[in-house]
Structures are given as structure tokens and as C-alpha cells.
């Protein structure tokens, strides 16, 4: 398996994740959108931000679970590809890249809105040139260093949050409570319609999953960063809009596209306008930078799966950054800025984002129901599967509200992605998906491939920083057998003797006699359902393990419960120390939570191998 994580540096910590997620959310949704929505809902716009936060919960919970189970570059693309297969993965990858790139391009153009009051003589004609200039700056920053890009993001986001906190506290004492009455002048239906528009503003939160492959200690860092960003930004959204509604009248909202800066001017005059214009500028800058950073990882991940040309997976040898993927993404954003109508395309991007949110919730269901032993998220979504089902229903309903034109364009995009898949990708990508495992379970057919389970195992080893030891290496090469039907212990020993004689070059009957003699001394069925036959063989530097699962059980003697798990050890006398270490390792493995249940449900010997390799135990390091 080719792994981008072997080259991409893990440089993003908790603060970096927080600032990428928070910075991707705070832009037009806070600094521009209130002026539009106030006309539709009046003061109840405050509630629309609260409700939108609740609508975001299923997507946040599901994507956090998937990101901790599969912390790989590509985010939504990677999750959908591994759960639904390469066809839907192709659409998810292209749609996610298209959506994030468009919204980032929109943020670049939005930067000009806040530069205008700060720069005398700034003309509307300069807007696109400024946007292109910032695009080039962010491109150079992201190619040069993800770490520096992350630091830049942290500085801007913390500065932005500080300015918003200043605005909230300074504005509280100037609020006119009469501006909140009537609170719902246009009715609840208008409020819920506005909620759908606000919800899109939260979409940037999940962008951080696209750079999960560059996050240090992703199992803990990603949930902490995403949840803290979600909570902090939701509070900032609600309080900022609450203060702004209390400061401005209906006429003020109609007369400006920058209501937050206008609200600051009523409190602090020109200084307030400048400070909150700087905050708006920082908001759009952070959204654009986070967007380019996350969008550029999607072609990288798709290229590693052979769904797009391989050159997009290449990294700069010295800088360890996806230079070609970043350049292609940046070029697309610049072309959109210069030649296309951004506002109408952003609505299409929003529709695609909702589709992807629905697919992410479906991915969680598929991954859980596949019962793949190596799917082990460090964070598990609560209230499964009700949260995911609710998310699919909610996002489908919102998609239907987006209008005919965005739906038609999205459908055309889906057809185009299918054509690309069948003409280019299908013959090049052979990866299995969680959906295949569910089909296997329903039809009771055994799939021979275990590529997804093996891939997830390698991801978890990297995620948890597991250092492979000698026991791991032996298990990777051990013969693992599914024993059919109820057997006696001598039937089992014949199987084990065949394995050990073949692998170690020993006489079959001699090995069988050793096993029988050891059993006669005292039974090796040491625990209910578990046996560990272990013998000493002639020679030096010999050691091997064989693993047997017997679903119907092996009978070791009267009064002894049937054995379903067998770990057989054979080694020369000079391997006594490691023999004891292996026994201790097995004892720790079988006492892992849910080990017995997973042992029973594992589909094939390779899944049993992955179950053993991923079980928690004390490791001795490389010996």
C-alpha cells in the first residue's frame, strides 16, 4: 500500500487544527450574510445561527469518527471511497475539491470588500487583481511549508477571535433592547429558510479532515480541535449577531454589506470600523488559506488511489508538500475568480457540500455495519445510528430547498464524474469498500480480499505510533487456520504438526508426538475457550506461532469447555525467553475488550491476523 503519510510531515497540532476549522467557518457567513438574512427574518436571525449549529451536529460527529479511524489526507473523499467504493469516491473527491475551491475563491474575492474602506482610492476594478494576488501568496505559502501556513492561520484566527470578543463586549452596553421586537416578524417558516442559508456557513468546520494525514496524534487532536472550534465559533456567531441586531435598525441592515463593521462604527466610530474591517479581512483570509490547504490534499489522495493522473500525488522532495496538487487547485481558483460568476457557482458548491455531508453520515453506517475488525475510531459518534439517519434526512431536505438550477448543475457534475470514472479510473482502481463487506455479510459469501482491512490496520499502526516488535513480525507471517466442524484435540494437533513441519523442516510425526506428550503432562486449555499448546523442538534459533479458530470448538477432554481460540507455539530451547514473552503477549491480547466477540465475527484468517496485530499490549521494541 502506498501511503502519503510516509512523506507528508505531521506538523499540525491541536491549535493548528482548531484554527484551520475555525478559520474556515468565519467569513461571509458572519461578516456579510446577516445583512441579507435580516431582510427575511428580522431579529430572529439570532435563532437561525443557533438552529444551524444543531443541524451541523450529525456531520461533525460523523466526520470526527471517520477522521479518527482513518486520519488520511483527502478527508471526505477518502471516507466515501473506502465505504462506498471508487465510483462514489470519484464523485466525492471531485465534488469536494470543486466545492472547497469555489468557496475559497469566493473568500478571496470577499477580501476586497474589507480592503475598500481601509485603502483610499480602492476601485471595484481592482477587486479581482487583489483576489488573484492573495491566491498566489497562499499558494507560495502552502507549497513552501504546511507548518508555516498553519502558523499563519493560528496568528490570524486568534487575532480575529480577539477582535470579535472586543466587539461583543464593547457593543453589549450600547444595545437597544427595542430592536429585538417583534422578534419573528416574518414567521417561523422564514426563520427556518434562513437557517438553511446560515448552515452553509458552518460547512468549513469539516475541512480539517482533508489534512488529517498531517496532524500529530490525530486520534485525540482532531476531535479536540474540531469540537472546540465548533463550540467557540457557534458562540461567537450567536453573540456577534445578537449584539449587531441590538446596535442596528432595519434600515442600517439594508444599507450595508458589512453589518458587523457598521455596528462597530456606532460604538467606537472610525476606530471600530477599521478594527472590524480588519477582522473581516482576517476572516476571509483564513477561509481562503484553509480552503487551499484542504482542497489541495484531495487530488493528492485521489492520485494515490489511481483515480486521477499520478503526477498529482508527487511531493516536493525537499519541502515535503504536494506541489502539483496545490498548483492545480490554485490555478482553478484563479480562473474562477477571473472568468466565472462566483455567486451562482457558490450555491452549486453548497448543494454539493450537503450531498457530501449526507454521504459522510452514510459512510459511518457502512463502516460500522461492515464489522471490519480494523475499523477502530478513537472517537465514536454517540446515539448511532440515529444521529446519522437524522443527518441524512436533514441534509437531503436542505438539498431539495437549494433550487432547480443548482440541482441540475450538480446532477450534470455527477454524470461527468461517472464518465471520468468509467473512462479513466475504473480500470486503474481495484480497492474494495465497506459496502462489499456488508454484501458479504448479507449474502453469506466470503470475499477473499482483505485489502481494506489491511489498509486500515496500517493506518491505525501509524495513528497510534505502534512500534512493530518480533511478536508482530511472527504473527504477520504466521499460518492462521479456520477449523471446520467440532474436533478433538488430536485432530487439532495433526493440523498444527502439518503447519510446523512444513515451516520449520521438522518431521510431522515428531511434532505431533511433542504436542501429544505436552498435553498429557497438563492440558494446554488454560482458559475458557482458549488453548495455548507450546512445545520445545530440536535445533537453534527456531520459533513459530500458528493460530487456529474453531467456531464449533475443539474438545480437549471431559469437563473442559470447548476451545475456540488456539495459539500454538513451538521453539528451540535457546528461545525460552522469547517463548515466555510470546505467552505474555497472547495473554494480554485475549484480555482486550471485545476481543472474543471480534474473534467470532472476523470473516477470514486475514481479519483474525489484523485483530491480533491491533490488540493493545506491552511491546518490547524491535528485537
N, C-alpha and C positions, 0 to 999 in steps of 0.2 A: 504494500500500500504506500502510495506516495503521499507524504504528509507535509503540508506547508509549514506546520509548526516546527519542523526541523530547521527552517531557515528564518521565518518571521520571529522577530525578537518579542519576548514577553516583557513589555516595558510599561504597561498601563496598570496603575494601582487603583485603590478604592476612590481616591479623589479624582483621578482621570476618568474613571467610569462614570462617577457622579456628574462630572462637568460635561462629558460628552452627551449623556442622557438629558441633563437639564438644559444645556445649551441648544440642543436640537429641538427642544419644545418651545422655548421662549423666543418668539419673533412676532410675525404678523398676527398670530392668534391673540396676543396681548396688546401689542402696540398699535395695531390698525383695526382689527376686527370689531372691537367694541363700538366704534363709530357707525359701522354698518348694522350691527345687530340691535343697537339701541332703538333704531327706527322701527324694528319689527316687534320688539318685546318690552321696551321701556326699562324701568329699574330692575325687572325680574331677570335681566341679563345675568345678574349675580348668580341666580339659581342655575342658569344654563351651564355655568362653569362647574358648579357642584355636581350636577347630573352627568355632565360629560366625563368627569373624573370617575364616576361609578361605572359608566359604560366602558371605560378603558380597563377596568379591573380584570376581566377574563383574558384579554390579550397580554397584559402584564404578567399575570400568574402563569399562563401557558408558556409564554416565551422565556420566562425566567427558568422554569423547569427544564425546557429543552436546552437552554444555553448552559445550564449546569451539567446536564447529561452529555452534551455534545458541544463543548466550547471550541468551535472551529470558525475560521473566517468564512463569511458568506451568510451567516445568520439565517433569516427566513428561508432563503434558497436551500441551504444545507438541510434544514429540518424537513421541509416539504419533500425534497429529493429523497431523503433517507426513509421517509414514512410512506409517501405515495408513489415513488418511483421516478425515473428520469423524464418521462413525458410531462408530468405536472411540475417536476423540478425545473425543467427548461422554462416553462411559463413563469413559475415563481421567481426564478433568477432574473429573467429579462424584465418582468413586471416590477420587481423590487428595485432593480437598478434604474429603470426608467422613472419610477415614482420618486425615489430619493434624489436622483439627479435633477428632475424637474423642480422639485421643491427647493433644492439648494440653489438652482439658477434663479428661482423667484426671490429667494432671500438675498442673493447678490444684487438683483435689481432694486430690492427694497432698501438696501443700504443707502441709495441715493436720496430716498425720502428724508432721511435724517441728516444727511450731509448738507442738503439745501439750506436749512436755516442757520447752519454753522459756518458756511462759506459764502461770503458776499459775492454776488455775480455768478453764482452757480446756475447754469441754464439746464432746462429739461433735456436738451440735446446731448448733454454730457453724461446723462444717466447710464446709457449702455456702455460707454467707454469706461466709466468708473467700475461698473459691474465686471467687465472683462479684465480690468486691471487687478481687481481683488481675486478673480478666478485664477489668474496667473500667479499671484502671490501665494495663494493657498496651495496651488499645485506644486510650486517650488518647495514650500514648507513641508508638505506631506511626502514628497519624494526624498527630501534631504533627511528627515528624521521624524518618525512617528512620535518619538519621545518629546521632541521639541514642539511638534504640533499639539501634543497633549498638554504640555506646559503652557503654551499659548492659550489653549482652551481654558485651562484652570484659571489663569490670570483674568481673562475676560469674563468668565462666568461669575467668579467671586466678586469682581467689580460690579457686574450687572446686578447681582443679588443685593450688594451693599447699597446701590443707588435706589433700588426698588424699596428696600426696607426704609431708607431715608424718606422716600416719597410717602410711604404708608404712614409713618409716624408723624411727619410734618403735616400731612393732609388731614389727619384724624380730627385735629382741633378746629378745622375750618369747614367741617361737613355741615351742610344744611339738611336737617332730617326731613324737611318737607319735600325734598326732591325724590324721596322714595315712595311717594304717594301720588297716584294709585300705583301699586306695586306690579300688578299684572294687567295693564290696560288693554292689551290685545288678546287676552285669553290664554289658556294653558296650551292650546294647540300651537299657537305661535311660539310659545316658550319651548316646546319640545322640538319644533322645527329649528329653532336657533341652537338648541343643544346639539343637534346633528352637525351643524357647522362648526361649533366650538370643539366638538370631539376630534375633528381632524387636527386641531392644534396640538393635541396630545400625542399624535402619531410618532413624532420624533423620538419619544421616550425609548422605543424598542430598537432604535438604530444601533445601539451599543452592541447588540447581539452579533452584528456583522463583523465586529473587530474582536470577538471573544477569543480568537486564537492568539491575540497579542496581550491578553490580560493575565497578570500574575495571580496565582491562586484563584482561578475563575469560580470554583465551587462556592466560595464564600464572598469573593469580591463582587461578582456580578449581581447576586441578589441584594447585597447591601447597597451597592451603587444605584441600582435601578429603583428599589423601593424608597430609598432616601430621596432620590431625585423626584420621584412621583409625588411623595408627600410634600416636600418643600415647594415644588413648583405649583402644586394644586393650591396650597395655602397662599402662595404669592399671587396666583391668578385671582383667587376669590377676594382677597383683601385689597389688591390693587384696583380691581373693578369696583368693589364696594366703595372705596374712597373716591374714585373718579366719578361714579354716579352721584355721590354726595356733593361733589365740587361743581359739576357742570349741569346745565339745563339742557332740555331737548334741542334748543337752537344751537347750543355750543357743539353738541354731537354732530349736528347736520353740517356745521361749518368747517370741520377739520377732519383730516385723515389720521391725525396723530393726537388722539384724545388724552393720552397719558401725559405727553409733553405739555399740552394745553392746560390740563389740570394742574401740573406743577407750576405753570406761569401764574395761575390765580393765587397760589400760595407764596411763591418765592420770586415772582417776577421773572426778569430775564435770566437770572442765575438758575432758577428752576427749569426754565425752558432748555437752557444749554445742558444742564446735568441730565435731564431725562431724554433729551435728544441723543446725548452720548450713550445713555442706557439703551435706547432703541437701536442705535448704531451697533453697539456691542452685541445686542440680541441677534440681529440679522447676521453679523459677522460669525458668531458662534454657531448659528444654524448652518450657515454655508460651509464652514470649516468641518463641522461634524458630519455634514452630508457628504462632502467629497471624500472624507476619510472612510466612512462606512460604505458608500456606493462603490468605491474603487475595489473593495475586497470581494465584491460579488462576481465580477468577471474572473478574478483570480481563482476563486473556489470552483466556478463552472469549468474553467480551463483544466483544472486538476482532475475533473471528472470527465474530460473529453467532450463536453457539450458545446464548447466554443473553441476557436483556434488556440493551440498550445502556447503560442508566444505570450498570451495574456497571463500565463502562470509564471513567467520568468521574473526573478527578483534581481535587483542590482546587487552584485556580489559584495561590494564594499558597504553600501548603505542598508542592505537587507530590507529594501522597500519594493513594493510591486510597481515598478516604474511604468511599464507599458499599460497596465490596467488603470493606473492613475491618470496617465496622459490621455487615454481614450475617453475616460469619464470626463475629464476637464474639457477636452475638445467638444464633446457632445453638449456640455453645459454652455460653452461659449457660443456654439452655433444656435442653440435655442434662444439665448439672450439676444443675439444679433438679428435673427430672421423669423422667429415664430411668435405667435400670440400666446404669451405665457399664462395669462389669467384663465383662458379657456382650457389650456392643457393641464393646469394645476387641478382643475375639477376632475379631469380624467385620471390624473395621478392619485387623487383622493379615492376615487372609485376602486382603483387597483389596490390601494392600501387596505381598504375594507375587505376586499376579496382575500388578500394575504392574511389579514387577521383571522378571518374565518378558517382558512387553511391551517394556520398555526394551531388553532384550537382542535381542529380535526387531527392534526399530527400528534398531539398529546394522546388523544384517544387511541389512535392506531399504535403508537409506540407502547402504551401501557397494555393494550389488549393483545399485542403480539407475543407477550411473555418472553421476550428476548432476555436471556439471563444477564447480558452485559449492558442492558439499559438501566443505568443506576443514577438518576439525577440526585445531586446533593441537596437540592430543594425540590419538594414535591408540592404541586398545587393542591390546596385544600378543597374539600367538597367536590372531588372528582366523582363522576363526570358531569355533575350538574352545572358547574361553572362553565365548562367547555361547551356543553349543549346550549346554555343560555347565550354564550358568546356567539356561537354560530347563528342562532336565531336573530339576535340583536343586529349583528353586522350584515346579515342578509337583508333585514328590514331597512337598514340605512342605505344599503346599495340600491334598493328599489326606489329610494327617495332622491337619488342623485340626478335623475332626469334621463330622457331618452338618448340625447346626443352622447353624453359620457358613456352610457351603457353600450351603445352601438360601436363607439370607438374602442372600448375595452374588449368587446366581442371580436372585433377585427384584429386587435392585438393578439388575442388568444389564438385565433386561426393562424395568424402569421407565425406565432411561436410554435404551433403544431407543425407547420410546414418546415420550419427550420429543424425541428426535432427529427422528422421523418427523412428529410433530405440530407441532413448533416450528422446529427447527434446519435441517432438510434443505432447505427452500425458500430459506433465508437464507444458507447457506454453500456456496460454489462452488469452494473451494480444491482443488487437486489434491494427490496424495500420491506418495511414493516408490514405493508399490505400483503406481501407474499406469505409472510408467516401467519397472518390471520386466515388467509385462504387455506393454507396447510392445515391449520387447526380445525377449521370448519369441515374440510373435506377428508380429514384424517389421512392425508397423503404426506409422506416425509420428503422434504426438499433436501437434496444432497448438499447444496451450497450453504456456507456459513459466513459468507464474506461480510455481511452487515454486523453479525455478532462479533466477528474478529476485529472489525474496524472499531466498533465501539469499545472493545476491550483495550485496544491500543490507545484510544482517546482517554480512557479512564486512567490507564497507567501513567500517561503524561500529566493528566489533570491532578492526580493525587501524588505525583512525584515519587512513584514506586520505583525503587532500585532493584532490578532483577537479581536474584541470587541463584545458587546452584539448584535448589529445590525447584524454582520456577523453570530453569532450563531443562531439568529432567522431565517435569510434567509436560512441557511443550512437545517433547519427543516420546512421551510415554504412550503405550498402546492402551486404548480405552475401549472396553467391550460392553455392549448391551446384551446381557444373557437372557435368552428367551425361555419361558416356562419355569416351573418350580424345579429346583435342582438339589442334589445332596452335595455335601462339601467335597467329596471325591470328584464329582463332575466338575466342580469349580477348579479343583487342583489340576485336573487334566488340561483345562483351558490355560491356566497360569503357567503350567510346565511347558506347554507348547510355545507360549509367548517368550518366556525367559530362555528356553533352549535355543530358540531362533535368534534372539537378540544378543545373547552372551556366548553363543557357541558351546553350550553345555549339553550333556546327554539328557534327553527328555525324561527317561525313566529315573535318572538320578535326581533330577529336580523334583519330580513327583514324589519320590521317596522322602526327600528332605522335608517337603511340605506336610506329608502324612505323619512323619516322625515328630515334627514340631507340634502338630495338632494333638498327637497322642499324649505329649507331655503336659500340655494345658491348652484349653481351647483359645483360639485367636479371635473368637467372637467376644470382643471386650466391652461392647456397649450395645444397648438395644438397637438393632438394625444395622450395626457396624461391625465389621471384622477387619483385622489388620494382620494377615499371615506374613510372617517375616522370618527369613532363614539366612544362614551363612553358607556361602558357596566357596569352592576352592579357587585359588588364584589371587591376584593382586589388582588393586585399583578397579575393582568391578562393583558397580552399583546400578540398580534399575528399579523402577516402580511400574506396576501395572494396575489399572483401575477398572473395576467391574461394577456395573449397575445391574441388579437383578430385581426387576419390578415385582415378579411373582415370589421372589425370595429364595434364599439358599438355606437349607436345614443343616445346622452343624451338630445337632444331637437332640435327644429328648429333653424337653423342658427349656430349651434355648429358643427364644423368639427368632423367627426367620430374619435373615440378614439381607438387606437391600443395597448396602454400600460396602464395597471391598477395596481396600488399598493394600496391595501386596508388595512387599519389599524383599529384595534379595541383594546381598552384598558380600564381598570378601571380608576377611577378619580385620584387615587394615582400615576398613571403612566404618569401624564400630562407632566412632564419634559422630560421623555424619548420619549413620543409622539412627542414633538417638535424636539428632536434630530433626530428621525427617519424621520420626514418630511424634515429636513435639509439634511440628508444623501441621501434621494431619489432625492432631487433637484440637489445635486452635481453629483450623478450618471448619471442622464439622460442628463446632460450637458457635459459628457465626449465626446471627439472626436470620431466619428464613432459609438456612442452607438446605435443610431436609426437604422443605416444600419446593425449592428451586431444583433440587436434585431430581425430584419426582417428575417435574413438569418439563425439564430440559428435553429438547426434541431429538438430539443426536449426540454422539460422542464428542463432537467438537464443542457443543454448548456445555457439556459437562466439563471439558477441559477449561473453557473460559470461566466457568463458575469457580473452579478450584483456584485458578490464577488470580481472580479478582477478590477472593475472600480475604478478609483482614487477618493479619498475623504478624508476629515479630519476624523481621527479616535480618539475615546475618551479613548482608552485603555481598559483593562479588567475591566468590572464592573458587 
